[in-house]
Amino acid sequence: MQIRSQVLQLLATRGTDPRFHDSYLPKTIRAATGCRPHQVWEALYGLLADGLVYIDHDQQPSADNWRWK
């Protein structure tokens, strides 16, 4: 649950890059929590399943440019 809370805090923090690709938000989450990459993705998709975050495609063809919101 700690990772999920950190994700929500990061998404609410101005200046956090919420892009989908592993080099952006997931990397920031790993740095903040010290968790493993699979734990980051589990937290993100868990929050998505619970309806607390969503993926903004914003008509971008590349998943690298999608954003977590």
Secondary structure, 3 states (H helix, E strand, C coil): CHHHHHHHHHHHCCCCCCECCCCCHHHHHHHHHCCCHHHHHHHHHHHHHCCCCCEECCCCCCHHHCEEC
